[in-house]
């Protein structure tokens, strides 16, 4: 599946949501961290009015440079309801933090 098709499908999913949560697997590595941050930046560019949150459980400090504005939430998931949940780099729900 081409990247433009994936991006269009992602935009279709997000257009009806006000609050979006993006999350990756437990003990996130570089692939997981990069995918979540890339999705965050893409969606913030396309939908600046939306509340988009990235949650990565215990993100290693070695990847902190990827989160230069400290946009990633770690350790404690915000206590709120989201309209859309996007899981990246996780093969099963058990892998999610």
N, C-alpha and C positions, 0 to 999 in steps of 0.2 A: 504494500500500500504506500503510495507516494506521500511525502511530507505535506504537500498542499492539501491533500484530501484529509489527512489527520487534523491539520490546523483548522480547516473548514468545519469538520465535525465537532471539534472542541469549541469553536466559536458558537455553533448552534446550541450546544449543551449549556453554555454559560450565559447566553443572551437572556434567558428567562430566570436566572438566579441573581439574587442580590448579594448573598454571602456565600463564598466558595472556600472550601478547605482543600488544600493540596497536601498530601502526606506520602512518605516513603516508608521503606521497611525498617525493622529494628536494626540498631547498630549500622546506620547509614554509611556507605562508602562514597567514593567520588562520583560514581555513576548516578547513584541515587540522589545525592546532594545536587549535582549539576542538573539532572533532569527536573527536579522540583524547582530550582531557582530559575531555570530557563522557562518553564511553564508559567511561573509567577510573572516574570518580566514580559512574556508574550501577552498574557491576559491583562496585565496592568496597562500595557500599551493599547490594546484593543478595547478595553473596558475600564477606563480610569475612574469611572463612577462606582464601580463594584468594590465591595470589601473582599479582598483575597488574602487568605492567611496560609502560610506554609508551616507545617509542623513536622519536625524531624527529631525523633527521640534521641537524646544524647549525641548530638552531632559532634564528631571529633574536632578539636581545635585546629587541626591541620587544614581543615576546609573553611575556616573562618574568613579567609580572604575572599571567598566566593559570596559571602554575605556582608558586603562592605557597609551596608546601611542598617544592619541588624534587623532584618525583616523576618527572619526565621524564628518561630517559637519553638523552644526546646523544653524538655522535662515535664511540662504541665500544659495539657491541652486547654485552650480557653473554654470557659464555661458558658457556651452559647449554642444556639441552634444554627446550622448551616443549611442552605438550600441545595447545595451540590457538594459531593465529596469526590475528589479525584485521587486515586491511588496510583502511584508511579513506581516502577521498578520493583514490584511485589507480585509474586506468582500466586499467592493465596492470602486470604484474610489473616491467617495465623502469622504471616510475616510482618504485618503492620504493627507499628508501635502503639 
